[in-house]
Amino acid sequence: MRIAVISESFLPTISGVTTSVCKVLEHLAANGHEAMVIAPSGAPSHYAGFPVHTVSAVNYREFPVGIPSPQVQKLLADFRPDVLHAASPFLLGAQGISAANRLDIPSVAIFQTDVAGYAHRNHLGPATALAWRFVKWVHEGATRTLVPSSSSMAALLRLGVPRLALWTRGVDLTGFHPNLKNDPAVWNLRERIAPTPQGGAARDVIVGYVGRMAPEKQVERLRALRGVPGIRLALVGDGPSVPSIRRALAGMPVTWLGRLSGAELAVAYASFDVFVHAGTEETFGQTIQEAHAAGLPVVAPHAGGPIDLVAHGENGYLFRPDDDRDLKHWVGQLVRDPMLRARMGEAGRRAVLGRSWPTVCTELVDYYEQAIDECLAVRANTHVPRSMQR
């Protein structure tokens, strides 16, 4: 199969979109498919053996945003893919889907970034409704739209977006593993974050966060944990909200670990005792899956993607999204009870065992094939099931 991937985000930018695209490309390469990538400027020339073509971009809040270009349709026409994969389509992805339609190429759009939620949070007024209309227009053009969670599915159904299907994200079950807690690097990091106390007292519990330090992640809400006895905070990530977060958490025991990836990120997860995520706008919640894979209990808001990932009372807790006291309550429950942490951590690991990247990428290729079959059916003027019609 020949797949053209057009992505709003790609290396060197680190994001959930970039991670997913890289994993998909690695899977396609390992299984003998052909692919090419269209991405904003600054990307490497190749990835996983596939060529990467770049278009002009402008920077917005440290992210390159691809600008529509006539080059996109020419690249698609020259490559002649069987299907277009549009990763979190916005300006660049919307152009890719439109070009694919003109070239009679089926497309699979991956809904991953809540653009309309961003507009609402920033009190953009009429722009919120405009953003939703734009999202609907983009995804109406795709042969199939894949959503990461039941929350996203419900939102797009309310909007009237057709031809939706659920496609979750994979997780590295080998790299993120509970056994890593015995690694000397983990012990060294734990000692740095929460030094062994004198006189045989219990070591402080490490409450960790991994993710971008940006307004939509709402990391400042961790100030609600002020006063919880026996905790140390460990924050992994970087971004424009770092100064605001530093002010919010001033005086609290915080270790800033910066942006980590690969083995260093796995060590960080393994050094935590509890994982917390405060943002209410996640369409999925990849770091929650990674925390579960590492054997950690998770505290997250009862909103968006975390609803599908955290089974309240089984592998973590879901707090009321607008109630910081509820966040503090559930973190406190886990801090006080090491047996509860261990039991929930084991349950979290079990919950993600069926979500390896090879498994979910195989499902994605099945969706590619469905989109191709539908396009062929339309060409042949044969009956298309009502659920697949526009």
N, C-alpha and C positions, 0 to 999 in steps of 0.2 A: 504494500500500500504506500502511496505517496501522500504525505501530509505537509501542508503549509501551516506553520504556527505564527500567528501575529499576536504580539504581547505588548500591553501597555507598560510592562515593567520587566527588565531583564538585567543580568549582570552588567556592571558591578553593583547595582542597587540590590540590597537585600530586603526582600519582602515575601509575604506569603505567596503572592503571584509568581515571583521569580523562582521560589523553591519548587512550586508545583510544576512550572514549565520545565525546569531542569530535570526533575524526576521523570516527567513524561518523555522528554527527549532521550534520556538514558535508557528508558524502557523500549522506545522505538528502535534505538540503535542495537540493543541487545537482542531484539527479535526480528532483525533483518528488514525493517521498514526503511523507506527513504523520506527525508524531511528537510525542510529549510525553515529559517526563522526570520521574521521581520520585527525589528525592535527599535526603540529610540536610540539616538546617537550615543556613543560611548561604550557600546557593547563589544565584546570580543568578536573576532572575525569568524570563529568556529566554536561550536560546542557539541560534545559527544560525536565528533566527526562530521557534523552537519554545518553547512554554511549559514552565517548570520549576516543579514543585510540590514543596514541601519538607515533611518530617515532623520531629518532634522528634528530637534526637540528644544523646548524651553524648560527652564528649571522652575519648579514650584514647590516651596517648602522642602527643599533638598531632593526632590524627585524630578527626573527628566520626564517631561510630558511630550510624547510623540505628536508631531504636527502632520496632518494629512498631506499626502504627496502623490503626484501622478505616477511616481515610481512604484507604488503599491500594486496597481493593476498590471503594470508591465511585468513585475516580478512574478505575480500569480500566473499571468498568461504564459510566460516563458517556462515556468516550472511545471505547469499543468498538473496540479495536485488532484488526487481523488477526493480530498476533503480539506476544508479549512478549519483549523482550531483557533478560535478567537478567545484569548485569555483575558478575562475581566475587561471586555471591550468598552472603550470610551471613545475618544476622538479617532485614534488610529485604528482601533478595532472596528468601529462603526464603518470607517472607510473600507476596511478589508472585507467586511460582510457584504457591503453594497457592491464592491468590485466582484466578489465571488458570485453574487446573484447575476450580474451582467455577463459573467463568463460561464454561467450554468454549472457552478461548482457548489456542492452542498457544504453547509457550514454547521459547526457545533460551537456554540457560545458558552463560555464558562462564567456564570455570575459569581463574582467573588468580592467586589468592592461596593459598599453601600453608598453610592454617590448621593442619592436622595437623602439618606440619613445624615450625611455630612452637611448638606444644605440646611436641613432642619436644625441640627445642633448649633450651627453658626447663625441662627436666627436670620436667614436670608429671605424670609417672607415669601413673596411670589416665586422666588427662584426655586423653592422646594417643590412646588407643583410643576414647574418647568423641568426640573431635574427628573422627576418621575415620568413625565411625558417623554423625555429624551431616552430614559432607560427602556420604556415600553417600545419606542420606535426602533431602537437598536436591536432589541431581542425579537421583535416581530419579524425582522428580516432574516433571522437565522433559521436554519432547518430544524434545529433542536437547541434548547437552552438547558444546561445542566446546573442545578442549584445544589449547594452544599449542605442544606439543613432544612428541617420542616418549617422553621421560621421564615427562611428565605422563600420557600415554596409558597407559603401562605401569602406573603407580601406580594409576590409576582402574580399569583392567582387573583388577588384582589385588584391588581392593576389591569388584569385582562391579558397578560402575556400568554401566548399559546405554546403548545408543544414542550411542556416542562418535564424534566425527569430528575431524579435525585442521584447525585454523584458526590460521594464524600471525598476526603483526602486521605492519603496514605501516611504512614509513620514508619520511621526506621526502628524496627523492633530489635535490631542487633546493636546499633549504636547507643540507643537509649535503653538501658537494662538495669534492673535492680542489683544485679551482681557487681555492677561497677562501684557500689558503695565500699567494697573492700579494696579498691585501688589506692595505692599510696598517694596519688595526686589528689584524690578526694579527701583523704584524711588531712593532707596539708592545707587544702582550701577550707575545710571545716574549721581547722585550728585558726586560720586567718580570720574567718568570719566570726566564730564564737570560740574563743580560746578556752581551753580546759580550766575550770575554776580550781582554786586552791581548797584543800581540806575535804575533798571528796564530794563537794556539792554537785548537783545535776548541771550538766551543760545546757546552755540556752538552746531553745528550739529555733531552727533557721527557717524563716518564712521567705520564700523566694518568688520573684517575678521575672519572666523573660518576655521581651517584646520591644517594639519600637516605643520610644519616649515621645509620644505625640498626643495632641489634645483628645483625639477619639479613644485613646487607650485609658484615659482617666486615672493615671497612676497616682495622681495627687490624692485620690480617695484613700490611699493607704495610711494617711494621717489618722484615720479612724482607729488604727491599731495602737495609737499612743496610749500608754498606760497598761497595755496587756503585759503582765509580768512574765519574765523569762523568755523573751523573744529577741532575735536579731533579724533585721531585714537584709536581703541580698538582692540587688537589682542588676539584671543583665539587659543591656541594650543601650541605644543612643538615639538622639533625635532632638527636635526643636524645643521640646517641653522640659529638658533637663533643668534649666534655671528655675522654672516654676515648681518642679517637683522638689528640688533642693530646698526651696523656701517652705513648701508645705510640710516637709519631713524634718525640718531643722530641729536639732536636739534629740532626734530619735537615733537608735543604734543602727545605722545603715552602712553597708559595704557596697560601693559602686564597682561593678565588675566590667562595665563597658560592653562593647559589642563583641560577642563571641560566636564561633561557629565550629563545626566539626567536632573533634575530640574534646576541645576545650569547653564547648557548650554541653556536651554529654557529662563531663566532670562537674560542671556547675549544677545541672539538674540532680546529679547523684549526691551532691553536698546538701541539698535542701531536705527539710523534713516535711514541709507543707508548701504547696504551690497555690498562689492566689492570683486571680485576674479580676480587675475591677471594671473594665470597659463594658458598656452595654450595647455597643454597636457592631459586635462581631457577627459576620455572616456565617462563620464556622468556628474557629478557635483552635488553630493548629498547635499552639504551644500547650494547650490543655491535653491534647492527644500525646504530645511528647512527654509531658509530666506523668500521665498515666503509664506510658510505656516504661518510664523510669521507676515506676512503683510508688508514686506519690499520691496522697489524697489531694483533692482540688477544691478550692472555694471560689465560686464564680457567680455572676449575677443570673437570676432567672430571666434571661432575655437573650434573644438571638440564638446563635449557634450553640452556646454552652448548654442549652436546654436538652439537646440531643446527646451531649457528651457526658454530662454529669448526672448520675442517678442519685438523687438526694437521699442521704442516709446510707448509701451503699458504697460509692467510691468517692464521696465528697459531699459538699453541701452547696445548694443554690440559695443565695441571699436575695431579699427583696431589692429590686434594682434601685429604688429611690431611698434606701434606708441604710446609711452607713453604720448605724448601731447593730443592724442585723449582720452585716459583714463582720464587725468586731465580735459579735456573739459566736458565730460559727468558727471563726479562726481560733477563738479562745477555747472552744470545745476540743479542738484537735491539739492545741498546745498543751492542754492539761492531761491528755490521755494517750500515752505512747502505744498502748495496745490497739486503740481505735485507729490511730494513724497507720499502724502496720496492717490491720485488717482491711481498711479502705484502700491502702496502697496496693495490696494484692488484688483486690477487686478491680481496681483501675487497670492494672496490667492485663487481667483476663479480658476486660472489655475491649481492648484494642488488638487482641491477638489475630483477629481476622481482617485487619486493616493494613497489611503490609503494602508498600508501594507497588510491588509486582501484581498483587491482587487487584488493587483499585485501578491500576493502569490497564490491566487486561479488560476490566469492565469498560473503561473508556474506549478502547479499541472496538469493543462491541457496539458502543454508541456511534462511533464513526461508521461502522458497517450499516447500522440502521439508517443513518442519514443518507448514505449512498444509495441504499435500497429504495428509500422513499423518493429520492430524486429520480432514480431510474423508473420508478412506477409512474411518476408524474409525466416523464418524457413519453412513456409508452401509453399515456392516457388511460391507465388502468385504475381500478378502484383503490382509493386510499382510505384507510380506516378513519372514521370521524374524529377519533382522538388525535390523529396526526394532521388533520386539516387546519388551515389558517382560519 
